[in-house]
Amino acid sequence: MGLTVVQAWWFLPFVLPICFYVCFTDLREMRITNQAVVALALVFVVIGPLTMPLPDYGMRLLQLLGVLVIGIVLNAGGAVGAGDAKFAAAAAPFIAPGDLRLLMAIFAANLLAAFCTHRLAKYTALRRVAPGWKSWDMGWKFPMGLSLGGTLALYLILGTIYGS
């Protein structure tokens, strides 16, 4: 992994609660709040310079801008929600550039697991655990924050174990 163990341990305690919050609010309300996105970006802005050289830090901030531009284009085309695009952009600087393939594998597995789990709960008695969640009644729409937040959390957890 390109992510170091030190970076993962520094980021994880601050990022993990935000990821849980994003998963929960997207399931409950089908939205990722701007406060969560700003908090995630601020964690990187504040802690990032403590964990990496400034050139790497600057490159990671450029990743944020690049993913934001791509997200805006995808949102304009109706491919992703605005909250999903903003969260992906705020999460981008936490990802080491060499870990993109690993991240895509984690995301693919997480997306499949999250989708199946959500649908299982939606169409069974498990739905009664949280009867007021908006995501149950959205037809084919899926709360991507569940998978996006889970992916970032898993990536950082793996970084604490297998990081360089």
Residue frames as qw, qx, qy, qz and C-alpha x, y, z in Angstrom:
[[0.000, 0.887, 0.461, 0.000, 0.00, 0.00, 0.00],
 [0.369, 0.518, -0.034, 0.771, 1.12, 3.52, -0.67],
 [0.451, -0.768, -0.028, -0.454, -0.69, 4.72, 2.45],
 [0.310, 0.355, -0.733, 0.490, 1.60, 4.57, 5.44],
 [0.494, -0.430, -0.731, 0.189, 0.63, 3.03, 8.77],
 [0.222, -0.271, -0.332, 0.876, 1.31, 6.37, 10.45],
 [0.233, -0.051, -0.276, -0.931, -1.03, 8.23, 8.08],
 [0.508, -0.326, -0.715, -0.353, -3.76, 5.63, 8.50],
 [0.459, -0.417, -0.656, 0.431, -3.55, 5.77, 12.30],
 [0.087, -0.189, -0.152, 0.966, -3.61, 9.58, 12.30],
 [0.329, -0.073, -0.392, -0.856, -6.61, 9.80, 9.96],
 [0.378, -0.249, -0.877, -0.160, -8.70, 6.87, 11.20],
 [0.163, -0.421, -0.708, 0.544, -10.00, 8.21, 14.55],
 [0.155, 0.413, 0.082, -0.894, -11.28, 11.37, 12.88],
 [0.341, 0.170, -0.600, -0.703, -12.50, 9.90, 9.60],
 [0.159, -0.164, -0.974, -0.007, -14.26, 6.80, 10.94],
 [0.132, 0.496, 0.638, -0.575, -17.04, 8.67, 12.79],
 [0.306, 0.474, -0.184, -0.805, -17.65, 10.82, 9.71],
 [0.262, 0.119, -0.855, -0.431, -17.92, 7.69, 7.54],
 [0.040, -0.334, -0.910, 0.241, -20.44, 6.15, 9.95],
 [0.193, 0.538, 0.320, -0.756, -22.42, 9.40, 9.96],
 [0.304, 0.366, -0.486, -0.733, -22.45, 9.50, 6.14],
 [0.188, -0.078, -0.960, -0.193, -23.63, 5.89, 5.93],
 [0.011, 0.443, 0.776, -0.449, -26.38, 6.53, 8.46],
 [0.233, 0.549, 0.147, -0.789, -27.68, 9.80, 7.03],
 [0.287, 0.261, -0.643, -0.660, -27.68, 8.47, 3.49],
 [0.156, -0.221, -0.962, -0.045, -29.69, 5.44, 4.59],
 [0.001, 0.534, 0.657, -0.533, -32.08, 7.51, 6.67],
 [0.192, 0.748, 0.175, -0.611, -32.47, 10.62, 4.49],
 [0.721, 0.468, 0.380, 0.340, -30.92, 9.71, 1.11],
 [0.241, 0.926, -0.091, 0.277, -28.53, 12.63, 1.43],
 [0.725, -0.108, -0.233, 0.639, -24.95, 13.26, 2.44],
 [0.161, -0.947, -0.225, 0.161, -24.79, 16.49, 4.39],
 [0.412, 0.795, -0.183, 0.406, -22.47, 19.33, 3.49],
 [0.449, -0.781, 0.366, -0.236, -21.31, 19.40, 7.12],
 [0.912, -0.189, 0.344, 0.116, -19.99, 15.84, 6.81],
 [0.746, 0.539, 0.090, 0.380, -18.19, 16.65, 3.56],
 [0.078, 0.880, -0.235, 0.405, -16.62, 19.81, 5.00],
 [0.676, -0.627, 0.365, -0.127, -15.61, 17.97, 8.18],
 [0.936, 0.066, 0.249, 0.240, -13.93, 15.24, 6.13],
 [0.549, 0.697, -0.034, 0.461, -12.03, 17.78, 4.04],
 [0.222, -0.871, 0.270, -0.346, -10.99, 19.69, 7.17],
 [0.875, -0.393, 0.273, 0.076, -9.59, 16.52, 8.74],
 [0.830, 0.282, 0.149, 0.459, -7.24, 16.17, 5.78],
 [0.235, 0.843, -0.056, 0.481, -6.37, 19.88, 5.67],
 [0.441, -0.804, 0.290, -0.274, -5.44, 19.88, 9.37],
 [0.822, -0.378, 0.424, 0.044, -3.85, 16.44, 9.80],
 [0.844, 0.507, 0.066, 0.162, -2.42, 15.91, 6.32],
 [0.308, 0.823, -0.359, 0.315, 0.59, 18.23, 6.72],
 [0.518, -0.628, 0.525, -0.246, 1.50, 16.44, 9.97],
 [0.865, -0.065, 0.496, -0.050, 1.70, 13.05, 8.24],
 [0.780, 0.382, 0.347, 0.355, 3.34, 13.68, 4.87],
 [0.394, -0.198, 0.192, 0.877, 5.83, 15.92, 3.07],
 [0.245, 0.595, 0.171, -0.746, 4.37, 19.14, 1.67],
 [0.246, 0.299, -0.632, -0.671, 4.77, 18.12, -2.02],
 [0.127, -0.201, -0.967, -0.092, 2.75, 14.95, -1.34],
 [0.081, 0.529, 0.602, -0.593, 0.20, 16.99, 0.60],
 [0.244, 0.497, -0.170, -0.815, -0.19, 19.40, -2.33],
 [0.224, 0.108, -0.842, -0.480, -0.60, 16.52, -4.76],
 [0.051, -0.359, -0.913, 0.187, -3.32, 15.02, -2.57],
 [0.184, 0.569, 0.327, -0.731, -5.17, 18.36, -2.52],
 [0.273, 0.349, -0.523, -0.728, -5.02, 18.34, -6.33],
 [0.103, -0.150, -0.975, -0.131, -6.65, 14.90, -6.19],
 [0.123, 0.523, 0.640, -0.549, -9.53, 16.52, -4.31],
 [0.270, 0.559, -0.098, -0.778, -9.97, 19.12, -7.04],
 [0.200, 0.218, -0.807, -0.510, -9.72, 16.56, -9.84],
 [0.049, -0.298, -0.951, 0.067, -12.31, 14.25, -8.29],
 [0.171, 0.561, 0.430, -0.686, -14.57, 17.23, -7.60],
 [0.288, 0.441, -0.380, -0.760, -14.49, 18.29, -11.27],
 [0.213, 0.011, -0.928, -0.306, -15.21, 14.71, -12.40],
 [0.009, 0.393, 0.839, -0.375, -18.01, 14.48, -9.83],
 [0.252, 0.518, 0.147, -0.804, -19.59, 17.73, -11.02],
 [0.329, 0.286, -0.631, -0.642, -19.59, 16.45, -14.59],
 [0.195, -0.138, -0.970, -0.055, -21.07, 13.09, -13.55],
 [0.094, 0.460, 0.646, -0.601, -23.69, 14.84, -11.42],
 [0.306, 0.449, -0.140, -0.828, -24.64, 17.13, -14.29],
 [0.383, 0.162, -0.773, -0.479, -25.13, 14.02, -16.42],
 [0.782, -0.257, 0.007, -0.568, -27.31, 12.42, -13.77],
 [0.723, 0.193, -0.658, 0.085, -24.89, 9.57, -13.10],
 [0.488, -0.183, -0.654, 0.548, -24.24, 10.34, -9.41],
 [0.275, -0.876, -0.396, -0.015, -25.83, 12.44, -6.70],
 [0.148, 0.852, -0.202, 0.460, -24.33, 15.75, -5.66],
 [0.615, -0.684, 0.333, -0.205, -23.60, 14.53, -2.13],
 [0.954, -0.017, 0.220, 0.205, -21.89, 11.42, -3.49],
 [0.609, 0.638, -0.030, 0.471, -19.70, 13.56, -5.76],
 [0.128, -0.851, 0.274, -0.429, -18.77, 15.93, -2.94],
 [0.804, -0.500, 0.312, -0.077, -18.02, 13.09, -0.52],
 [0.913, 0.220, 0.123, 0.320, -15.83, 11.33, -3.11],
 [0.371, 0.765, -0.149, 0.505, -13.91, 14.57, -3.63],
 [0.396, -0.777, 0.330, -0.362, -13.43, 15.10, 0.11],
 [0.916, -0.275, 0.292, 0.012, -12.30, 11.47, 0.48],
 [0.784, 0.584, -0.107, 0.184, -9.86, 11.62, -2.46],
 [0.154, 0.798, -0.487, 0.321, -6.89, 13.16, -0.62],
 [0.688, -0.472, 0.500, -0.234, -6.88, 10.32, 1.91],
 [0.952, 0.212, 0.216, 0.043, -6.05, 7.86, -0.88],
 [0.395, -0.554, 0.523, 0.514, -2.40, 7.35, -1.78],
 [0.494, 0.583, -0.320, -0.560, -1.97, 7.73, -5.56],
 [0.216, 0.337, -0.899, -0.176, -0.50, 4.22, -5.93],
 [0.236, 0.105, 0.894, -0.366, -3.49, 2.64, -4.20],
 [0.502, 0.223, -0.133, -0.825, -6.12, 3.42, -6.85],
 [0.561, 0.075, -0.762, -0.316, -6.42, -0.20, -8.04],
 [0.228, -0.130, -0.864, 0.430, -6.73, -1.43, -4.46],
 [0.251, 0.227, 0.353, -0.872, -9.33, 1.24, -3.72],
 [0.562, 0.159, -0.397, -0.708, -11.37, 0.25, -6.78],
 [0.483, -0.030, -0.874, -0.030, -11.32, -3.40, -5.65],
 [0.063, -0.208, -0.716, 0.663, -12.43, -2.42, -2.14],
 [0.370, 0.229, 0.062, -0.898, -15.14, -0.18, -3.59],
 [0.551, 0.080, -0.642, -0.528, -16.44, -2.86, -5.97],
 [0.400, -0.147, -0.885, 0.188, -16.66, -5.47, -3.21],
 [0.010, 0.248, 0.545, -0.801, -18.15, -2.96, -0.79],
 [0.420, 0.150, -0.189, -0.875, -20.71, -1.74, -3.32],
 [0.553, -0.049, -0.763, -0.330, -21.87, -5.28, -4.04],
 [0.332, -0.215, -0.816, 0.421, -22.09, -6.15, -0.34],
 [0.113, 0.226, 0.338, -0.906, -23.84, -2.90, 0.57],
 [0.477, 0.073, -0.385, -0.787, -26.34, -3.19, -2.28],
 [0.542, -0.128, -0.817, -0.146, -27.20, -6.82, -1.45],
 [0.240, -0.236, -0.720, 0.606, -27.47, -6.08, 2.26],
 [0.233, 0.172, 0.127, -0.949, -29.66, -3.03, 1.68],
 [0.560, 0.013, -0.514, -0.650, -31.97, -4.92, -0.66],
 [0.455, -0.155, -0.866, 0.135, -32.15, -7.89, 1.71],
 [0.078, -0.273, -0.585, 0.760, -33.16, -5.61, 4.57],
 [0.302, 0.131, -0.135, -0.935, -35.54, -3.63, 2.36],
 [0.643, -0.003, -0.513, -0.569, -37.56, -6.66, 1.28],
 [0.565, -0.173, -0.788, 0.172, -37.56, -8.61, 4.55],
 [0.513, -0.766, -0.388, -0.019, -38.67, -8.13, 8.13],
 [0.600, -0.181, -0.145, 0.766, -35.31, -6.47, 8.86],
 [0.092, 0.533, 0.256, 0.801, -36.89, -3.30, 7.50],
 [0.494, -0.759, -0.374, -0.201, -38.81, -2.94, 10.77],
 [0.658, -0.305, -0.236, 0.647, -35.55, -2.16, 12.59],
 [0.138, -0.336, 0.035, 0.931, -35.58, 1.31, 10.99],
 [0.350, 0.589, 0.727, 0.040, -39.08, 1.84, 9.58],
 [0.141, 0.910, 0.190, -0.340, -38.70, 5.55, 8.81],
 [0.406, -0.399, 0.485, 0.664, -35.66, 5.40, 6.55],
 [0.477, 0.668, -0.062, -0.568, -36.21, 7.12, 3.25],
 [0.090, 0.464, -0.802, -0.365, -33.92, 4.69, 1.39],
 [0.393, 0.151, 0.899, -0.121, -36.51, 1.92, 1.72],
 [0.445, 0.674, 0.533, -0.253, -38.99, 3.77, -0.49],
 [0.059, 0.721, -0.312, -0.615, -36.75, 5.13, -3.25],
 [0.846, 0.488, -0.027, -0.212, -37.37, 2.43, -5.86],
 [0.903, 0.260, -0.088, 0.331, -34.15, 1.54, -7.66],
 [0.114, 0.835, -0.322, 0.431, -32.17, 4.41, -6.12],
 [0.847, -0.216, -0.370, 0.314, -29.46, 3.26, -3.75],
 [0.315, -0.944, 0.099, 0.005, -27.81, 5.23, -0.90],
 [0.758, 0.474, -0.278, 0.351, -24.26, 5.30, -2.28],
 [0.161, -0.765, 0.423, -0.458, -23.01, 6.96, 0.92],
 [0.900, -0.326, 0.245, -0.153, -23.29, 3.52, 2.51],
 [0.924, 0.208, 0.079, 0.312, -20.70, 2.17, 0.11],
 [0.374, 0.755, -0.183, 0.507, -18.58, 5.33, -0.22],
 [0.407, -0.745, 0.353, -0.393, -18.25, 5.79, 3.54],
 [0.940, -0.235, 0.246, -0.027, -17.62, 2.09, 4.02],
 [0.820, 0.451, -0.054, 0.349, -14.94, 2.06, 1.35],
 [0.148, 0.780, -0.334, 0.508, -12.98, 4.93, 2.88],
 [0.648, -0.591, 0.359, -0.320, -13.28, 3.39, 6.35],
 [0.982, -0.009, 0.167, 0.087, -12.10, -0.03, 5.12],
 [0.636, 0.633, -0.173, 0.407, -9.22, 1.51, 3.19],
 [0.089, -0.763, 0.414, -0.489, -7.94, 3.32, 6.27],
 [0.830, -0.397, 0.329, -0.215, -8.43, 0.26, 8.47],
 [0.943, 0.242, 0.043, 0.224, -6.45, -1.82, 5.99],
 [0.365, 0.770, -0.269, 0.450, -3.83, 0.92, 6.00],
 [0.466, -0.708, 0.411, -0.336, -3.33, 0.49, 9.75],
 [0.904, -0.186, 0.386, -0.009, -2.53, -3.18, 9.17],
 [0.822, 0.243, 0.354, 0.375, -0.89, -3.38, 5.74],
 [0.202, 0.979, -0.029, -0.025, 0.32, 0.18, 5.16],
 [0.736, 0.437, -0.250, 0.453, 3.87, 0.88, 4.14]]
